[in-house]
Amino acid sequence: MQEIPFDTETNVVNEVYGVVYAPRSSRKRFPENCVIIKDSAENAVASGDLENHLLPAKLLGPSRSSEGLMLYYLVEWLPQN
């Protein structure tokens, strides 16, 4: 999969923290309906729920796919407490 370029000069795509519904943690991109944006890494970690497949993550996005979906790309999974 091609990586999405990150342009620090614009606000089109940003690094954000969130909770991702991810039954498989091997995926690297997620549609916006699977992502809940949080205002900090701490809030993302606190909102994580491993039992329900809600994993805290640092993400890059949103970015429009060729199919017209808004996607977030995984930067890194955040450690669960």
C-alpha positions as CSV (number, residue, x, y, z in Angstrom):
1,M,0.0,0.0,0.0
2,Q,1.3,3.4,-0.9
3,E,1.8,5.8,2.1
4,I,0.0,9.0,2.2
5,P,2.3,12.1,2.0
6,F,2.3,14.4,5.0
7,D,2.6,18.1,4.2
8,T,3.5,20.2,7.2
9,E,2.7,23.4,5.3
10,T,-1.1,22.8,5.0
11,N,-3.9,21.6,7.2
12,V,-5.5,19.2,4.7
13,V,-4.3,16.1,6.4
14,N,-3.3,16.0,10.1
15,E,-1.9,13.7,12.7
16,V,-4.7,13.0,15.2
17,Y,-5.4,10.7,18.2
18,G,-8.4,8.5,18.2
19,V,-10.0,5.2,19.0
20,V,-10.4,2.8,16.1
21,Y,-12.8,0.0,15.8
22,A,-10.4,-2.7,14.5
23,P,-11.3,-6.4,14.9
24,R,-7.9,-7.1,13.2
25,S,-5.0,-4.9,14.3
26,S,-3.1,-5.7,11.1
27,R,-5.0,-3.2,9.0
28,K,-3.3,0.1,8.2
29,R,-6.2,2.3,7.0
30,F,-9.7,2.8,8.3
31,P,-12.8,4.5,7.0
32,E,-14.0,7.5,9.0
33,N,-17.0,5.6,10.4
34,C,-14.6,3.3,12.3
35,V,-12.7,6.2,13.9
36,I,-13.6,8.3,16.9
37,I,-11.3,11.4,17.1
38,K,-10.1,12.3,20.6
39,D,-8.3,15.5,21.7
40,S,-5.2,13.9,23.2
41,A,-3.3,10.6,23.3
42,E,-4.4,10.2,27.0
43,N,-8.1,10.5,26.1
44,A,-7.6,8.0,23.3
45,V,-5.9,5.5,25.6
46,A,-8.6,6.0,28.3
47,S,-11.4,5.4,25.7
48,G,-9.8,2.2,24.4
49,D,-11.8,-1.0,25.0
50,L,-9.9,-4.1,23.9
51,E,-12.9,-6.4,24.5
52,N,-15.0,-4.4,22.0
53,H,-12.1,-4.0,19.5
54,L,-11.7,-0.2,20.2
55,L,-8.0,0.4,20.0
56,P,-6.3,3.8,20.7
57,A,-4.1,5.0,17.9
58,K,-2.2,7.9,16.4
59,L,-3.6,8.5,12.9
60,L,-3.0,10.5,9.8
61,G,-6.1,11.9,8.0
62,P,-8.7,12.3,6.8
63,S,-7.8,11.6,3.2
64,R,-10.2,10.9,0.4
65,S,-9.7,7.5,-1.3
66,S,-10.2,6.9,-5.0
67,E,-13.6,5.3,-4.1
68,G,-14.7,8.6,-2.4
69,L,-14.4,7.4,1.2
70,M,-12.7,9.4,3.9
71,L,-9.8,7.4,5.3
72,Y,-7.5,7.5,8.3
73,Y,-4.1,5.9,8.1
74,L,-2.4,4.3,11.1
75,V,0.7,6.0,12.3
76,E,1.0,3.9,15.5
77,W,-1.0,1.9,18.0
78,L,-1.0,3.5,21.4
79,P,-0.2,1.3,24.4
80,Q,-3.2,0.1,26.4
81,N,-3.2,0.7,30.2
